Amino acid sequence: MFVEIFGRPGCPYCVRAKQIAEQLTEERDDFEFRYVDINVAGLTKDDLAAKAGKPVTTVPQIFLDEQHIGGCTDFEAYARANLGL
């Protein structure tokens, strides 16, 4: 499975989401992720909303195999329920 995390520097929820993904990468052979700094990539929240298919107002925005999961809290809950976090 492949996770994309769209975040920005200085965001504690972005940092936490990245830490969760790093932990899952170490613990699982079937998990990979990519962190995208939206500032460096030139992305806006409108761009993320278009990708998610609904309005977004915060970061991080997280996608699992191209499916929108939500933010950090949603990702952590999903990882605990489904990925053995």
N, CA, C and O atoms as a Maestro MAE file, in Angstrom:
{
 s_m_m2io_version
 :::
 2.0.0
}

f_m_ct {
 s_m_title
 :::
 protein
 m_atom[340] {
  # First column is atom index #
  i_m_mmod_type
  r_m_x_coord
  r_m_y_coord
  r_m_z_coord
  i_m_residue_number
  s_m_chain_name
  s_m_pdb_residue_name
  s_m_pdb_atom_name
  i_m_atomic_number
  :::
  1 25 0.834 -1.170 0.000 1 A "MET " " N  " 7
  2 3 0.000 0.000 0.000 1 A "MET " " CA " 6
  3 2 0.884 1.240 0.000 1 A "MET " " C  " 6
  4 15 2.001 1.231 0.516 1 A "MET " " O  " 8
  5 25 0.363 2.285 -0.581 2 A "PHE " " N  " 7
  6 3 1.132 3.525 -0.733 2 A "PHE " " CA " 6
  7 2 0.331 4.698 -0.179 2 A "PHE " " C  " 6
  8 15 -0.828 4.902 -0.537 2 A "PHE " " O  " 8
  9 25 0.961 5.452 0.687 3 A "VAL " " N  " 7
  10 3 0.325 6.604 1.313 3 A "VAL " " CA " 6
  11 2 1.032 7.874 0.875 3 A "VAL " " C  " 6
  12 15 2.261 7.942 0.867 3 A "VAL " " O  " 8
  13 25 0.252 8.874 0.514 4 A "GLU " " N  " 7
  14 3 0.776 10.205 0.245 4 A "GLU " " CA " 6
  15 2 0.265 11.139 1.335 4 A "GLU " " C  " 6
  16 15 -0.930 11.194 1.626 4 A "GLU " " O  " 8
  17 25 1.208 11.874 1.930 5 A "ILE " " N  " 7
  18 3 0.877 12.839 2.967 5 A "ILE " " CA " 6
  19 2 1.220 14.222 2.427 5 A "ILE " " C  " 6
  20 15 2.377 14.508 2.119 5 A "ILE " " O  " 8
  21 25 0.224 15.063 2.317 6 A "PHE " " N  " 7
  22 3 0.425 16.437 1.872 6 A "PHE " " CA " 6
  23 2 0.386 17.331 3.097 6 A "PHE " " C  " 6
  24 15 -0.639 17.435 3.770 6 A "PHE " " O  " 8
  25 25 1.512 17.978 3.382 7 A "GLY " " N  " 7
  26 3 1.602 18.809 4.582 7 A "GLY " " CA " 6
  27 2 2.464 20.031 4.349 7 A "GLY " " C  " 6
  28 15 2.858 20.344 3.226 7 A "GLY " " O  " 8
  29 25 2.747 20.716 5.462 8 A "ARG " " N  " 7
  30 3 3.586 21.906 5.389 8 A "ARG " " CA " 6
  31 2 4.499 21.958 6.612 8 A "ARG " " C  " 6
  32 15 4.192 21.352 7.639 8 A "ARG " " O  " 8
  33 25 5.612 22.673 6.511 9 A "PRO " " N  " 7
  34 3 6.539 22.788 7.638 9 A "PRO " " CA " 6
  35 2 5.873 23.499 8.822 9 A "PRO " " C  " 6
  36 15 5.040 24.388 8.646 9 A "PRO " " O  " 8
  37 25 6.257 23.090 10.013 10 A "GLY " " N  " 7
  38 3 5.769 23.732 11.214 10 A "GLY " " CA " 6
  39 2 4.406 23.257 11.679 10 A "GLY " " C  " 6
  40 15 3.897 23.740 12.691 10 A "GLY " " O  " 8
  41 25 3.816 22.336 10.972 11 A "CYS " " N  " 7
  42 3 2.492 21.811 11.315 11 A "CYS " " CA " 6
  43 2 2.669 20.567 12.189 11 A "CYS " " C  " 6
  44 15 3.184 19.556 11.713 11 A "CYS " " O  " 8
  45 25 2.254 20.620 13.455 12 A "PRO " " N  " 7
  46 3 2.459 19.459 14.335 12 A "PRO " " CA " 6
  47 2 1.698 18.213 13.883 12 A "PRO " " C  " 6
  48 15 2.166 17.095 14.098 12 A "PRO " " O  " 8
  49 25 0.538 18.390 13.262 13 A "TYR " " N  " 7
  50 3 -0.210 17.239 12.771 13 A "TYR " " CA " 6
  51 2 0.484 16.607 11.565 13 A "TYR " " C  " 6
  52 15 0.433 15.391 11.381 13 A "TYR " " O  " 8
  53 25 1.125 17.425 10.755 14 A "CYS " " N  " 7
  54 3 1.906 16.902 9.620 14 A "CYS " " CA " 6
  55 2 3.087 16.087 10.125 14 A "CYS " " C  " 6
  56 15 3.385 15.015 9.599 14 A "CYS " " O  " 8
  57 25 3.756 16.603 11.146 15 A "VAL " " N  " 7
  58 3 4.889 15.896 11.745 15 A "VAL " " CA " 6
  59 2 4.428 14.553 12.305 15 A "VAL " " C  " 6
  60 15 5.089 13.534 12.107 15 A "VAL " " O  " 8
  61 25 3.304 14.553 12.999 16 A "ARG " " N  " 7
  62 3 2.777 13.317 13.593 16 A "ARG " " CA " 6
  63 2 2.402 12.305 12.513 16 A "ARG " " C  " 6
  64 15 2.712 11.120 12.641 16 A "ARG " " O  " 8
  65 25 1.742 12.757 11.460 17 A "ALA " " N  " 7
  66 3 1.365 11.850 10.377 17 A "ALA " " CA " 6
  67 2 2.605 11.222 9.742 17 A "ALA " " C  " 6
  68 15 2.615 10.032 9.426 17 A "ALA " " O  " 8
  69 25 3.634 12.020 9.561 18 A "LYS " " N  " 7
  70 3 4.880 11.508 8.980 18 A "LYS " " CA " 6
  71 2 5.533 10.490 9.916 18 A "LYS " " C  " 6
  72 15 6.071 9.483 9.456 18 A "LYS " " O  " 8
  73 25 5.488 10.747 11.228 19 A "GLN " " N  " 7
  74 3 6.041 9.796 12.198 19 A "GLN " " CA " 6
  75 2 5.298 8.466 12.147 19 A "GLN " " C  " 6
  76 15 5.919 7.404 12.199 19 A "GLN " " O  " 8
  77 25 3.977 8.519 12.047 20 A "ILE " " N  " 7
  78 3 3.177 7.295 11.949 20 A "ILE " " CA " 6
  79 2 3.574 6.518 10.693 20 A "ILE " " C  " 6
  80 15 3.771 5.304 10.742 20 A "ILE " " O  " 8
  81 25 3.686 7.221 9.580 21 A "ALA " " N  " 7
  82 3 4.055 6.572 8.316 21 A "ALA " " CA " 6
  83 2 5.450 5.972 8.398 21 A "ALA " " C  " 6
  84 15 5.675 4.874 7.887 21 A "ALA " " O  " 8
  85 25 6.385 6.661 9.023 22 A "GLU " " N  " 7
  86 3 7.740 6.125 9.177 22 A "GLU " " CA " 6
  87 2 7.721 4.857 10.025 22 A "GLU " " C  " 6
  88 15 8.416 3.889 9.718 22 A "GLU " " O  " 8
  89 25 6.927 4.867 11.090 23 A "GLN " " N  " 7
  90 3 6.813 3.688 11.953 23 A "GLN " " CA " 6
  91 2 6.223 2.511 11.178 23 A "GLN " " C  " 6
  92 15 6.710 1.386 11.290 23 A "GLN " " O  " 8
  93 25 5.188 2.766 10.403 24 A "LEU " " N  " 7
  94 3 4.570 1.698 9.619 24 A "LEU " " CA " 6
  95 2 5.528 1.159 8.553 24 A "LEU " " C  " 6
  96 15 5.515 -0.035 8.253 24 A "LEU " " O  " 8
  97 25 6.353 2.032 7.986 25 A "THR " " N  " 7
  98 3 7.340 1.600 6.998 25 A "THR " " CA " 6
  99 2 8.337 0.631 7.620 25 A "THR " " C  " 6
  100 15 8.737 -0.353 6.998 25 A "THR " " O  " 8
  101 25 8.731 0.923 8.857 26 A "GLU " " N  " 7
  102 3 9.680 0.052 9.547 26 A "GLU " " CA " 6
  103 2 9.050 -1.274 9.940 26 A "GLU " " C  " 6
  104 15 9.724 -2.304 9.933 26 A "GLU " " O  " 8
  105 25 7.778 -1.262 10.280 27 A "GLU " " N  " 7
  106 3 7.122 -2.455 10.817 27 A "GLU " " CA " 6
  107 2 6.481 -3.348 9.757 27 A "GLU " " C  " 6
  108 15 6.245 -4.529 10.007 27 A "GLU " " O  " 8
  109 25 6.200 -2.801 8.587 28 A "ARG " " N  " 7
  110 3 5.471 -3.561 7.560 28 A "ARG " " CA " 6
  111 2 6.253 -3.578 6.256 28 A "ARG " " C  " 6
  112 15 6.848 -2.574 5.865 28 A "ARG " " O  " 8
  113 25 6.247 -4.718 5.591 29 A "ASP " " N  " 7
  114 3 6.905 -4.836 4.292 29 A "ASP " " CA " 6
  115 2 6.042 -4.284 3.168 29 A "ASP " " C  " 6
  116 15 6.549 -3.982 2.087 29 A "ASP " " O  " 8
  117 25 4.751 -4.152 3.412 30 A "ASP " " N  " 7
  118 3 3.820 -3.755 2.357 30 A "ASP " " CA " 6
  119 2 3.394 -2.289 2.450 30 A "ASP " " C  " 6
  120 15 2.369 -1.903 1.889 30 A "ASP " " O  " 8
  121 25 4.177 -1.476 3.154 31 A "PHE " " N  " 7
  122 3 3.789 -0.078 3.361 31 A "PHE " " CA " 6
  123 2 4.891 0.851 2.860 31 A "PHE " " C  " 6
  124 15 6.061 0.704 3.213 31 A "PHE " " O  " 8
  125 25 4.490 1.809 2.030 32 A "GLU " " N  " 7
  126 3 5.400 2.856 1.558 32 A "GLU " " CA " 6
  127 2 4.662 4.180 1.655 32 A "GLU " " C  " 6
  128 15 3.434 4.230 1.595 32 A "GLU " " O  " 8
  129 25 5.433 5.257 1.807 33 A "PHE " " N  " 7
  130 3 4.793 6.566 1.827 33 A "PHE " " CA " 6
  131 2 5.679 7.617 1.182 33 A "PHE " " C  " 6
  132 15 6.884 7.443 1.001 33 A "PHE " " O  " 8
  133 25 5.021 8.713 0.847 34 A "ARG " " N  " 7
  134 3 5.716 9.881 0.317 34 A "ARG " " CA " 6
  135 2 5.129 11.094 1.014 34 A "ARG " " C  " 6
  136 15 3.911 11.261 1.087 34 A "ARG " " O  " 8
  137 25 6.013 11.936 1.522 35 A "TYR " " N  " 7
  138 3 5.584 13.192 2.144 35 A "TYR " " CA " 6
  139 2 5.791 14.309 1.126 35 A "TYR " " C  " 6
  140 15 6.875 14.448 0.559 35 A "TYR " " O  " 8
  141 25 4.755 15.096 0.901 36 A "VAL " " N  " 7
  142 3 4.824 16.197 -0.047 36 A "VAL " " CA " 6
  143 2 4.639 17.502 0.715 36 A "VAL " " C  " 6
  144 15 3.585 17.747 1.301 36 A "VAL " " O  " 8
  145 25 5.674 18.335 0.701 37 A "ASP " " N  " 7
  146 3 5.581 19.672 1.282 37 A "ASP " " CA " 6
  147 2 4.803 20.531 0.287 37 A "ASP " " C  " 6
  148 15 5.286 20.798 -0.813 37 A "ASP " " O  " 8
  149 25 3.607 20.962 0.666 38 A "ILE " " N  " 7
  150 3 2.756 21.680 -0.286 38 A "ILE " " CA " 6
  151 2 3.364 23.018 -0.697 38 A "ILE " " C  " 6
  152 15 3.109 23.502 -1.800 38 A "ILE " " O  " 8
  153 25 4.164 23.618 0.180 39 A "ASN " " N  " 7
  154 3 4.813 24.878 -0.176 39 A "ASN " " CA " 6
  155 2 5.855 24.667 -1.270 39 A "ASN " " C  " 6
  156 15 5.903 25.424 -2.240 39 A "ASN " " O  " 8
  157 25 6.679 23.649 -1.119 40 A "VAL " " N  " 7
  158 3 7.721 23.345 -2.105 40 A "VAL " " CA " 6
  159 2 7.087 22.915 -3.427 40 A "VAL " " C  " 6
  160 15 7.554 23.289 -4.502 40 A "VAL " " O  " 8
  161 25 6.012 22.120 -3.331 41 A "ALA " " N  " 7
  162 3 5.358 21.612 -4.534 41 A "ALA " " CA " 6
  163 2 4.458 22.650 -5.200 41 A "ALA " " C  " 6
  164 15 3.969 22.429 -6.307 41 A "ALA " " O  " 8
  165 25 4.238 23.784 -4.525 42 A "GLY " " N  " 7
  166 3 3.392 24.826 -5.098 42 A "GLY " " CA " 6
  167 2 1.913 24.469 -5.104 42 A "GLY " " C  " 6
  168 15 1.162 24.929 -5.965 42 A "GLY " " O  " 8
  169 25 1.496 23.653 -4.150 43 A "LEU " " N  " 7
  170 3 0.101 23.232 -4.073 43 A "LEU " " CA " 6
  171 2 -0.673 24.113 -3.090 43 A "LEU " " C  " 6
  172 15 -0.124 24.594 -2.099 43 A "LEU " " O  " 8
  173 25 -1.936 24.308 -3.381 44 A "THR " " N  " 7
  174 3 -2.816 25.068 -2.488 44 A "THR " " CA " 6
  175 2 -3.844 24.106 -1.886 44 A "THR " " C  " 6
  176 15 -3.955 22.952 -2.300 44 A "THR " " O  " 8
  177 25 -4.584 24.604 -0.909 45 A "LYS " " N  " 7
  178 3 -5.661 23.790 -0.348 45 A "LYS " " CA " 6
  179 2 -6.731 23.517 -1.395 45 A "LYS " " C  " 6
  180 15 -7.401 22.485 -1.343 45 A "LYS " " O  " 8
  181 25 -6.897 24.428 -2.341 46 A "ASP " " N  " 7
  182 3 -7.832 24.185 -3.445 46 A "ASP " " CA " 6
  183 2 -7.370 23.001 -4.302 46 A "ASP " " C  " 6
  184 15 -8.184 22.197 -4.757 46 A "ASP " " O  " 8
  185 25 -6.050 22.906 -4.516 47 A "ASP " " N  " 7
  186 3 -5.505 21.764 -5.255 47 A "ASP " " CA " 6
  187 2 -5.790 20.454 -4.508 47 A "ASP " " C  " 6
  188 15 -6.162 19.448 -5.111 47 A "ASP " " O  " 8
  189 25 -5.608 20.491 -3.189 48 A "LEU " " N  " 7
  190 3 -5.859 19.297 -2.384 48 A "LEU " " CA " 6
  191 2 -7.349 18.952 -2.374 48 A "LEU " " C  " 6
  192 15 -7.724 17.780 -2.392 48 A "LEU " " O  " 8
  193 25 -8.190 19.984 -2.344 49 A "ALA " " N  " 7
  194 3 -9.641 19.761 -2.388 49 A "ALA " " CA " 6
  195 2 -10.038 19.075 -3.694 49 A "ALA " " C  " 6
  196 15 -10.884 18.181 -3.701 49 A "ALA " " O  " 8
  197 25 -9.430 19.493 -4.779 50 A "ALA " " N  " 7
  198 3 -9.726 18.874 -6.077 50 A "ALA " " CA " 6
  199 2 -9.306 17.405 -6.067 50 A "ALA " " C  " 6
  200 15 -10.025 16.552 -6.588 50 A "ALA " " O  " 8
  201 25 -8.162 17.108 -5.483 51 A "LYS " " N  " 7
  202 3 -7.678 15.720 -5.410 51 A "LYS " " CA " 6
  203 2 -8.562 14.886 -4.479 51 A "LYS " " C  " 6
  204 15 -8.841 13.719 -4.758 51 A "LYS " " O  " 8
  205 25 -8.999 15.494 -3.372 52 A "ALA " " N  " 7
  206 3 -9.822 14.779 -2.391 52 A "ALA " " CA " 6
  207 2 -11.271 14.638 -2.838 52 A "ALA " " C  " 6
  208 15 -11.986 13.740 -2.393 52 A "ALA " " O  " 8
  209 25 -11.693 15.531 -3.718 53 A "GLY " " N  " 7
  210 3 -13.073 15.497 -4.168 53 A "GLY " " CA " 6
  211 2 -14.045 16.154 -3.215 53 A "GLY " " C  " 6
  212 15 -15.258 15.972 -3.317 53 A "GLY " " O  " 8
  213 25 -13.497 16.926 -2.282 54 A "LYS " " N  " 7
  214 3 -14.331 17.668 -1.338 54 A "LYS " " CA " 6
  215 2 -13.497 18.795 -0.746 54 A "LYS " " C  " 6
  216 15 -12.269 18.758 -0.832 54 A "LYS " " O  " 8
  217 25 -14.133 19.790 -0.149 55 A "PRO " " N  " 7
  218 3 -13.376 20.901 0.423 55 A "PRO " " CA " 6
  219 2 -12.456 20.432 1.560 55 A "PRO " " C  " 6
  220 15 -12.824 19.576 2.365 55 A "PRO " " O  " 8
  221 25 -11.269 21.007 1.603 56 A "VAL " " N  " 7
  222 3 -10.355 20.760 2.717 56 A "VAL " " CA " 6
  223 2 -9.903 22.107 3.258 56 A "VAL " " C  " 6
  224 15 -9.712 23.063 2.507 56 A "VAL " " O  " 8
  225 25 -9.737 22.165 4.571 57 A "THR " " N  " 7
  226 3 -9.341 23.428 5.182 57 A "THR " " CA " 6
  227 2 -8.065 23.308 5.989 57 A "THR " " C  " 6
  228 15 -7.515 24.314 6.438 57 A "THR " " O  " 8
  229 25 -7.586 22.080 6.178 58 A "THR " " N  " 7
  230 3 -6.403 21.868 7.010 58 A "THR " " CA " 6
  231 2 -5.418 20.938 6.308 58 A "THR " " C  " 6
  232 15 -5.744 20.294 5.311 58 A "THR " " O  " 8
  233 25 -4.237 20.887 6.843 59 A "VAL " " N  " 7
  234 3 -3.251 19.882 6.465 59 A "VAL " " CA " 6
  235 2 -2.860 19.162 7.751 59 A "VAL " " C  " 6
  236 15 -2.985 19.725 8.838 59 A "VAL " " O  " 8
  237 25 -2.395 17.939 7.637 60 A "PRO " " N  " 7
  238 3 -2.140 17.209 6.405 60 A "PRO " " CA " 6
  239 2 -3.422 16.667 5.784 60 A "PRO " " C  " 6
  240 15 -4.451 16.519 6.443 60 A "PRO " " O  " 8
  241 25 -3.320 16.382 4.510 61 A "GLN " " N  " 7
  242 3 -4.343 15.626 3.799 61 A "GLN " " CA " 6
  243 2 -3.655 14.347 3.338 61 A "GLN " " C  " 6
  244 15 -2.588 14.383 2.724 61 A "GLN " " O  " 8
  245 25 -4.280 13.228 3.642 62 A "ILE " " N  " 7
  246 3 -3.620 11.942 3.472 62 A "ILE " " CA " 6
  247 2 -4.447 11.042 2.563 62 A "ILE " " C  " 6
  248 15 -5.666 10.936 2.692 62 A "ILE " " O  " 8
  249 25 -3.738 10.397 1.638 63 A "PHE " " N  " 7
  250 3 -4.357 9.508 0.660 63 A "PHE " " CA " 6
  251 2 -3.711 8.132 0.754 63 A "PHE " " C  " 6
  252 15 -2.486 8.006 0.762 63 A "PHE " " O  " 8
  253 25 -4.543 7.112 0.824 64 A "LEU " " N  " 7
  254 3 -4.076 5.734 0.866 64 A "LEU " " CA " 6
  255 2 -4.465 5.074 -0.447 64 A "LEU " " C  " 6
  256 15 -5.649 4.917 -0.745 64 A "LEU " " O  " 8
  257 25 -3.466 4.690 -1.228 65 A "ASP " " N  " 7
  258 3 -3.720 4.114 -2.556 65 A "ASP " " CA " 6
  259 2 -4.717 4.974 -3.335 65 A "ASP " " C  " 6
  260 15 -5.691 4.470 -3.894 65 A "ASP " " O  " 8
  261 25 -4.454 6.273 -3.360 66 A "GLU " " N  " 7
  262 3 -5.247 7.272 -4.101 66 A "GLU " " CA " 6
  263 2 -6.615 7.565 -3.484 66 A "GLU " " C  " 6
  264 15 -7.346 8.410 -4.002 66 A "GLU " " O  " 8
  265 25 -6.977 6.892 -2.398 67 A "GLN " " N  " 7
  266 3 -8.240 7.159 -1.715 67 A "GLN " " CA " 6
  267 2 -7.988 8.145 -0.582 67 A "GLN " " C  " 6
  268 15 -7.060 7.964 0.207 67 A "GLN " " O  " 8
  269 25 -8.798 9.174 -0.501 68 A "HIS " " N  " 7
  270 3 -8.644 10.188 0.544 68 A "HIS " " CA " 6
  271 2 -9.026 9.592 1.896 68 A "HIS " " C  " 6
  272 15 -10.139 9.097 2.074 68 A "HIS " " O  " 8
  273 25 -8.097 9.645 2.844 69 A "ILE " " N  " 7
  274 3 -8.331 9.157 4.203 69 A "ILE " " CA " 6
  275 2 -8.809 10.304 5.090 69 A "ILE " " C  " 6
  276 15 -9.710 10.124 5.909 69 A "ILE " " O  " 8
  277 25 -8.210 11.475 4.928 70 A "GLY " " N  " 7
  278 3 -8.531 12.628 5.762 70 A "GLY " " CA " 6
  279 2 -7.262 13.225 6.325 70 A "GLY " " C  " 6
  280 15 -6.236 13.283 5.648 70 A "GLY " " O  " 8
  281 25 -7.336 13.671 7.570 71 A "GLY " " N  " 7
  282 3 -6.189 14.295 8.229 71 A "GLY " " CA " 6
  283 2 -5.447 13.316 9.120 71 A "GLY " " C  " 6
  284 15 -5.616 12.101 9.016 71 A "GLY " " O  " 8
  285 25 -4.629 13.865 9.990 72 A "CYS " " N  " 7
  286 3 -3.774 13.050 10.852 72 A "CYS " " CA " 6
  287 2 -4.591 12.150 11.774 72 A "CYS " " C  " 6
  288 15 -4.288 10.964 11.904 72 A "CYS " " O  " 8
  289 25 -5.612 12.694 12.409 73 A "THR " " N  " 7
  290 3 -6.429 11.914 13.336 73 A "THR " " CA " 6
  291 2 -7.100 10.753 12.613 73 A "THR " " C  " 6
  292 15 -7.162 9.639 13.134 73 A "THR " " O  " 8
  293 25 -7.603 11.022 11.405 74 A "ASP " " N  " 7
  294 3 -8.235 9.967 10.599 74 A "ASP " " CA " 6
  295 2 -7.214 8.899 10.217 74 A "ASP " " C  " 6
  296 15 -7.508 7.705 10.282 74 A "ASP " " O  " 8
  297 25 -6.032 9.322 9.825 75 A "PHE " " N  " 7
  298 3 -4.974 8.389 9.433 75 A "PHE " " CA " 6
  299 2 -4.553 7.523 10.617 75 A "PHE " " C  " 6
  300 15 -4.395 6.310 10.480 75 A "PHE " " O  " 8
  301 25 -4.376 8.143 11.766 76 A "GLU " " N  " 7
  302 3 -3.966 7.383 12.950 76 A "GLU " " CA " 6
  303 2 -5.040 6.358 13.328 76 A "GLU " " C  " 6
  304 15 -4.713 5.216 13.652 76 A "GLU " " O  " 8
  305 25 -6.306 6.751 13.289 77 A "ALA " " N  " 7
  306 3 -7.393 5.825 13.606 77 A "ALA " " CA " 6
  307 2 -7.422 4.668 12.602 77 A "ALA " " C  " 6
  308 15 -7.604 3.514 12.989 77 A "ALA " " O  " 8
  309 25 -7.243 4.980 11.311 78 A "TYR " " N  " 7
  310 3 -7.210 3.940 10.277 78 A "TYR " " CA " 6
  311 2 -6.042 2.985 10.523 78 A "TYR " " C  " 6
  312 15 -6.205 1.768 10.439 78 A "TYR " " O  " 8
  313 25 -4.861 3.539 10.829 79 A "ALA " " N  " 7
  314 3 -3.676 2.713 11.052 79 A "ALA " " CA " 6
  315 2 -3.857 1.809 12.264 79 A "ALA " " C  " 6
  316 15 -3.430 0.654 12.241 79 A "ALA " " O  " 8
  317 25 -4.479 2.312 13.312 80 A "ARG " " N  " 7
  318 3 -4.723 1.490 14.509 80 A "ARG " " CA " 6
  319 2 -5.731 0.381 14.209 80 A "ARG " " C  " 6
  320 15 -5.568 -0.748 14.674 80 A "ARG " " O  " 8
  321 25 -6.758 0.692 13.445 81 A "ALA " " N  " 7
  322 3 -7.818 -0.279 13.153 81 A "ALA " " CA " 6
  323 2 -7.412 -1.318 12.107 81 A "ALA " " C  " 6
  324 15 -7.863 -2.463 12.158 81 A "ALA " " O  " 8
  325 25 -6.561 -0.918 11.158 82 A "ASN " " N  " 7
  326 3 -6.312 -1.780 9.994 82 A "ASN " " CA " 6
  327 2 -4.862 -2.189 9.761 82 A "ASN " " C  " 6
  328 15 -4.603 -3.160 9.050 82 A "ASN " " O  " 8
  329 25 -3.915 -1.464 10.346 83 A "LEU " " N  " 7
  330 3 -2.508 -1.704 9.985 83 A "LEU " " CA " 6
  331 2 -1.644 -2.133 11.170 83 A "LEU " " C  " 6
  332 15 -0.424 -2.232 11.040 83 A "LEU " " O  " 8
  333 25 -2.256 -2.384 12.309 84 A "GLY " " N  " 7
  334 3 -1.504 -2.879 13.450 84 A "GLY " " CA " 6
  335 2 -0.634 -1.857 14.138 84 A "GLY " " C  " 6
  336 15 0.382 -2.212 14.737 84 A "GLY " " O  " 8
  337 25 -1.004 -0.612 14.067 85 A "LEU " " N  " 7
  338 3 -0.219 0.449 14.729 85 A "LEU " " CA " 6
  339 2 -0.341 0.315 16.223 85 A "LEU " " C  " 6
  340 15 0.241 1.107 16.964 85 A "LEU " " O  " 8
  :::
 }
 m_bond[339] {
  # First column is bond index #
  i_m_from
  i_m_to
  i_m_order
  :::
  1 1 2 1
  2 2 3 1
  3 3 4 2
  4 3 5 1
  5 5 6 1
  6 6 7 1
  7 7 8 2
  8 7 9 1
  9 9 10 1
  10 10 11 1
  11 11 12 2
  12 11 13 1
  13 13 14 1
  14 14 15 1
  15 15 16 2
  16 15 17 1
  17 17 18 1
  18 18 19 1
  19 19 20 2
  20 19 21 1
  21 21 22 1
  22 22 23 1
  23 23 24 2
  24 23 25 1
  25 25 26 1
  26 26 27 1
  27 27 28 2
  28 27 29 1
  29 29 30 1
  30 30 31 1
  31 31 32 2
  32 31 33 1
  33 33 34 1
  34 34 35 1
  35 35 36 2
  36 35 37 1
  37 37 38 1
  38 38 39 1
  39 39 40 2
  40 39 41 1
  41 41 42 1
  42 42 43 1
  43 43 44 2
  44 43 45 1
  45 45 46 1
  46 46 47 1
  47 47 48 2
  48 47 49 1
  49 49 50 1
  50 50 51 1
  51 51 52 2
  52 51 53 1
  53 53 54 1
  54 54 55 1
  55 55 56 2
  56 55 57 1
  57 57 58 1
  58 58 59 1
  59 59 60 2
  60 59 61 1
  61 61 62 1
  62 62 63 1
  63 63 64 2
  64 63 65 1
  65 65 66 1
  66 66 67 1
  67 67 68 2
  68 67 69 1
  69 69 70 1
  70 70 71 1
  71 71 72 2
  72 71 73 1
  73 73 74 1
  74 74 75 1
  75 75 76 2
  76 75 77 1
  77 77 78 1
  78 78 79 1
  79 79 80 2
  80 79 81 1
  81 81 82 1
  82 82 83 1
  83 83 84 2
  84 83 85 1
  85 85 86 1
  86 86 87 1
  87 87 88 2
  88 87 89 1
  89 89 90 1
  90 90 91 1
  91 91 92 2
  92 91 93 1
  93 93 94 1
  94 94 95 1
  95 95 96 2
  96 95 97 1
  97 97 98 1
  98 98 99 1
  99 99 100 2
  100 99 101 1
  101 101 102 1
  102 102 103 1
  103 103 104 2
  104 103 105 1
  105 105 106 1
  106 106 107 1
  107 107 108 2
  108 107 109 1
  109 109 110 1
  110 110 111 1
  111 111 112 2
  112 111 113 1
  113 113 114 1
  114 114 115 1
  115 115 116 2
  116 115 117 1
  117 117 118 1
  118 118 119 1
  119 119 120 2
  120 119 121 1
  121 121 122 1
  122 122 123 1
  123 123 124 2
  124 123 125 1
  125 125 126 1
  126 126 127 1
  127 127 128 2
  128 127 129 1
  129 129 130 1
  130 130 131 1
  131 131 132 2
  132 131 133 1
  133 133 134 1
  134 134 135 1
  135 135 136 2
  136 135 137 1
  137 137 138 1
  138 138 139 1
  139 139 140 2
  140 139 141 1
  141 141 142 1
  142 142 143 1
  143 143 144 2
  144 143 145 1
  145 145 146 1
  146 146 147 1
  147 147 148 2
  148 147 149 1
  149 149 150 1
  150 150 151 1
  151 151 152 2
  152 151 153 1
  153 153 154 1
  154 154 155 1
  155 155 156 2
  156 155 157 1
  157 157 158 1
  158 158 159 1
  159 159 160 2
  160 159 161 1
  161 161 162 1
  162 162 163 1
  163 163 164 2
  164 163 165 1
  165 165 166 1
  166 166 167 1
  167 167 168 2
  168 167 169 1
  169 169 170 1
  170 170 171 1
  171 171 172 2
  172 171 173 1
  173 173 174 1
  174 174 175 1
  175 175 176 2
  176 175 177 1
  177 177 178 1
  178 178 179 1
  179 179 180 2
  180 179 181 1
  181 181 182 1
  182 182 183 1
  183 183 184 2
  184 183 185 1
  185 185 186 1
  186 186 187 1
  187 187 188 2
  188 187 189 1
  189 189 190 1
  190 190 191 1
  191 191 192 2
  192 191 193 1
  193 193 194 1
  194 194 195 1
  195 195 196 2
  196 195 197 1
  197 197 198 1
  198 198 199 1
  199 199 200 2
  200 199 201 1
  201 201 202 1
  202 202 203 1
  203 203 204 2
  204 203 205 1
  205 205 206 1
  206 206 207 1
  207 207 208 2
  208 207 209 1
  209 209 210 1
  210 210 211 1
  211 211 212 2
  212 211 213 1
  213 213 214 1
  214 214 215 1
  215 215 216 2
  216 215 217 1
  217 217 218 1
  218 218 219 1
  219 219 220 2
  220 219 221 1
  221 221 222 1
  222 222 223 1
  223 223 224 2
  224 223 225 1
  225 225 226 1
  226 226 227 1
  227 227 228 2
  228 227 229 1
  229 229 230 1
  230 230 231 1
  231 231 232 2
  232 231 233 1
  233 233 234 1
  234 234 235 1
  235 235 236 2
  236 235 237 1
  237 237 238 1
  238 238 239 1
  239 239 240 2
  240 239 241 1
  241 241 242 1
  242 242 243 1
  243 243 244 2
  244 243 245 1
  245 245 246 1
  246 246 247 1
  247 247 248 2
  248 247 249 1
  249 249 250 1
  250 250 251 1
  251 251 252 2
  252 251 253 1
  253 253 254 1
  254 254 255 1
  255 255 256 2
  256 255 257 1
  257 257 258 1
  258 258 259 1
  259 259 260 2
  260 259 261 1
  261 261 262 1
  262 262 263 1
  263 263 264 2
  264 263 265 1
  265 265 266 1
  266 266 267 1
  267 267 268 2
  268 267 269 1
  269 269 270 1
  270 270 271 1
  271 271 272 2
  272 271 273 1
  273 273 274 1
  274 274 275 1
  275 275 276 2
  276 275 277 1
  277 277 278 1
  278 278 279 1
  279 279 280 2
  280 279 281 1
  281 281 282 1
  282 282 283 1
  283 283 284 2
  284 283 285 1
  285 285 286 1
  286 286 287 1
  287 287 288 2
  288 287 289 1
  289 289 290 1
  290 290 291 1
  291 291 292 2
  292 291 293 1
  293 293 294 1
  294 294 295 1
  295 295 296 2
  296 295 297 1
  297 297 298 1
  298 298 299 1
  299 299 300 2
  300 299 301 1
  301 301 302 1
  302 302 303 1
  303 303 304 2
  304 303 305 1
  305 305 306 1
  306 306 307 1
  307 307 308 2
  308 307 309 1
  309 309 310 1
  310 310 311 1
  311 311 312 2
  312 311 313 1
  313 313 314 1
  314 314 315 1
  315 315 316 2
  316 315 317 1
  317 317 318 1
  318 318 319 1
  319 319 320 2
  320 319 321 1
  321 321 322 1
  322 322 323 1
  323 323 324 2
  324 323 325 1
  325 325 326 1
  326 326 327 1
  327 327 328 2
  328 327 329 1
  329 329 330 1
  330 330 331 1
  331 331 332 2
  332 331 333 1
  333 333 334 1
  334 334 335 1
  335 335 336 2
  336 335 337 1
  337 337 338 1
  338 338 339 1
  339 339 340 2
  :::
 }
}
